[in-house]
Amino acid sequence: MTHTTQFTNTEHVTHTEPDRSVFFLGGDLPVRRVGYGTMRLADGPGEPSGGEAHIWTAPADRAAAIRVLRTAVELGLNLIDTADAYALGAGEELVADALHPYREDLVIATKVGVVRPSPTEWVPLGHPAYLRQQAELSLRRLRTDRIDLLQLHRLDPEFPVAEQMGALKQLQEEGKVRHIGLSEVTVEELAEAEETAPVASVQNLYNLATRGHDDVVDHAAGRGIAFLPFFPLAMGAHAGPGSPLAQVAGEVGATPSQTALAWLLHRSPTVLPIPGTTSAAHLAENAAALEVALTDEQFDRIAAAA
Ligand SMILES: NC(=O)c1ccc[n+]([C@@H]2O[C@H](COP(=O)([O-])OP(=O)(O)OC[C@H]3O[C@@H](n4cnc5c(N)ncnc54)[C@H](OP(=O)(O)O)[C@@H]3O)[C@@H](O)[C@H]2O)c1
């Protein structure tokens, strides 16, 4: 994870033909605009799935999960998203087991700021000392000395934004974190956070059927901030045969999942979807979404249908 590229998004766009498949995260980390979200690599057979999934234990078939992670990188996906809360740290350990030593162009994103007291609870905790301790644990589990992108999983209303961001900024100043990201924030919260430290990314719930964060997408685009939509495939609902994308998918010769991702990529140049999957075949399908181009008319028609 040693990066030497010194472009910014602006310079990149100004001096060369823009490559819609690459985004410079934080201005200096080139990443493919489809990443891989690792949250689904958890729990065993018989555990709840979809929106009810606990994400509480390591996957029963560890070898299969490791194969999926390696396949993602072999396919050229170089933004890998995890969190300390996924399977109580086992998600980060899995990433390290699969991918360490990290390829030079790999960007590992993780998150701190949510505690898991039981399989069904996700509780924000933004005590600055806790955030710093969790980042130290993430560094150990990921077996690295610097986290490329550390995201605050949730803002905790019990602590001032400046204190939570201050903890991440301290980690950045100590060289333990390269870029800071946020998750599930409003434009106002993002702007307040930016008063303490630069924000490289925002990870909010967003897909063609759930567009409550349209204003954040636009704000992020205006500031060159990456917008990582989570649940980009509506947890699989947009990938299946009953998908609202089926008609346009047929027109462009793509699958519904690829068309859903292409819709997100078309939505704004700073959007980077991070679809999750436990299947190498689905990974390959999703990675190829970068090749799918929609017309503005198709983009509007999909939005209207959803
Ligand atoms: N910041 C946050 O608070 C937050 C919250 C939730 C998630 N996230 C992040 O966002 C990532 C994405 O979310 P997600 O994985 O929950 O939802 P998602 O990407 O919308 O959908 C994943 C589901 O879609 C299926 N799928 C994926 N590709 C497919 C394809 N090509 N064809 C058919 N089915 C396909 C997967 O099943 P198969 O395994 O069968 O492919 C899986 O069940 C997570 O992994 C995590 O990194 C962040």
The ligand as an SDF file (V2000), in Angstrom:
LIG
                    3D

 48 52  0  0  0  0  0  0  0  0999 V2000
  -21.2590    2.1500    5.9850 N   0  0  0  0  0  0  0  0  0  0  0  0
  -22.2590    1.3700    6.3340 C   0  0  0  0  0  0  0  0  0  0  0  0
  -22.9700    1.6350    7.3190 O   0  0  0  0  0  0  0  0  0  0  0  0
  -22.5390    0.1460    5.5110 C   0  0  0  0  0  0  0  0  0  0  0  0
  -23.7550   -0.5600    5.6760 C   0  0  0  0  0  0  0  0  0  0  0  0
  -23.9680   -1.6630    4.8510 C   0  0  0  0  0  0  0  0  0  0  0  0
  -23.0010   -2.0520    3.9210 C   0  0  0  0  0  0  0  0  0  0  0  0
  -21.8370   -1.3520    3.8090 N   0  0  0  0  0  0  0  0  0  0  0  0
  -20.8060   -1.7100    2.8040 C   0  0  0  0  0  0  0  0  0  0  0  0
  -21.4300   -1.7470    1.5290 O   0  0  0  0  0  0  0  0  0  0  0  0
  -21.1150   -2.9800    0.8790 C   0  0  0  0  0  0  0  0  0  0  0  0
  -22.2210   -3.3500   -0.0780 C   0  0  0  0  0  0  0  0  0  0  0  0
  -23.4000   -3.6520    0.6200 O   0  0  0  0  0  0  0  0  0  0  0  0
  -24.0530   -5.1030    0.5920 P   0  0  0  0  0  0  0  0  0  0  0  0
  -23.0170   -6.0910    0.1820 O   0  0  0  0  0  0  0  0  0  0  0  0
  -24.7070   -5.3080    1.8790 O   0  0  0  0  0  0  0  0  0  0  0  0
  -25.2260   -4.9280   -0.4740 O   0  0  0  0  0  0  0  0  0  0  0  0
  -25.3080   -4.9210   -2.0910 P   0  0  0  0  0  0  0  0  0  0  0  0
  -23.9600   -4.7510   -2.6700 O   0  0  0  0  0  0  0  0  0  0  0  0
  -26.3700   -3.9730   -2.4660 O   0  0  0  0  0  0  0  0  0  0  0  0
  -25.8690   -6.3700   -2.4120 O   0  0  0  0  0  0  0  0  0  0  0  0
  -25.1960   -7.5300   -2.0210 C   0  0  0  0  0  0  0  0  0  0  0  0
  -26.1180   -8.6860   -2.3520 C   0  0  0  0  0  0  0  0  0  0  0  0
  -26.3230   -8.7420   -3.7490 O   0  0  0  0  0  0  0  0  0  0  0  0
  -25.9870  -10.0040   -4.2540 C   0  0  0  0  0  0  0  0  0  0  0  0
  -25.2460   -9.7990   -5.4950 N   0  0  0  0  0  0  0  0  0  0  0  0
  -24.1000   -9.0980   -5.6710 C   0  0  0  0  0  0  0  0  0  0  0  0
  -23.7280   -9.1070   -6.9510 N   0  0  0  0  0  0  0  0  0  0  0  0
  -24.6510   -9.8330   -7.6180 C   0  0  0  0  0  0  0  0  0  0  0  0
  -24.8120  -10.2080   -8.9750 C   0  0  0  0  0  0  0  0  0  0  0  0
  -23.9180   -9.8190   -9.9050 N   0  0  0  0  0  0  0  0  0  0  0  0
  -25.8810  -10.9630   -9.3160 N   0  0  0  0  0  0  0  0  0  0  0  0
  -26.7730  -11.3670   -8.3930 C   0  0  0  0  0  0  0  0  0  0  0  0
  -26.6770  -11.0420   -7.0710 N   0  0  0  0  0  0  0  0  0  0  0  0
  -25.6130  -10.2710   -6.6880 C   0  0  0  0  0  0  0  0  0  0  0  0
  -25.1310  -10.6730   -3.2220 C   0  0  0  0  0  0  0  0  0  0  0  0
  -25.3930  -12.0550   -3.1880 O   0  0  0  0  0  0  0  0  0  0  0  0
  -24.2700  -13.1440   -3.6220 P   0  0  0  0  0  0  0  0  0  0  0  0
  -23.3490  -13.2880   -2.4850 O   0  0  0  0  0  0  0  0  0  0  0  0
  -25.0600  -14.3560   -3.9550 O   0  0  0  0  0  0  0  0  0  0  0  0
  -23.5810  -12.5600   -4.8420 O   0  0  0  0  0  0  0  0  0  0  0  0
  -25.5600  -10.0060   -1.9140 C   0  0  0  0  0  0  0  0  0  0  0  0
  -26.5860  -10.7360   -1.3030 O   0  0  0  0  0  0  0  0  0  0  0  0
  -20.9340   -3.9410    2.0550 C   0  0  0  0  0  0  0  0  0  0  0  0
  -20.2610   -5.1160    1.6760 O   0  0  0  0  0  0  0  0  0  0  0  0
  -20.1710   -3.0710    3.0310 C   0  0  0  0  0  0  0  0  0  0  0  0
  -18.7870   -3.0620    2.6900 O   0  0  0  0  0  0  0  0  0  0  0  0
  -21.6120   -0.2630    4.5850 C   0  0  0  0  0  0  0  0  0  0  0  0
  1  2  1  0
  2  3  2  0
  2  4  1  0
  4  5  1  0
  4 48  2  0
  5  6  2  0
  6  7  1  0
  7  8  2  0
  8  9  1  0
  8 48  1  0
  9 10  1  0
  9 46  1  0
 10 11  1  0
 11 12  1  0
 11 44  1  0
 12 13  1  0
 13 14  1  0
 14 15  2  0
 14 16  1  0
 14 17  1  0
 17 18  1  0
 18 19  2  0
 18 20  1  0
 18 21  1  0
 21 22  1  0
 22 23  1  0
 23 24  1  0
 23 42  1  0
 24 25  1  0
 25 26  1  0
 25 36  1  0
 26 27  1  0
 26 35  1  0
 27 28  2  0
 28 29  1  0
 29 30  1  0
 29 35  2  0
 30 31  1  0
 30 32  2  0
 32 33  1  0
 33 34  2  0
 34 35  1  0
 36 37  1  0
 36 42  1  0
 37 38  1  0
 38 39  2  0
 38 40  1  0
 38 41  1  0
 42 43  1  0
 44 45  1  0
 44 46  1  0
 46 47  1  0
M  CHG  2   8   1  16  -1
M  END
$$$$
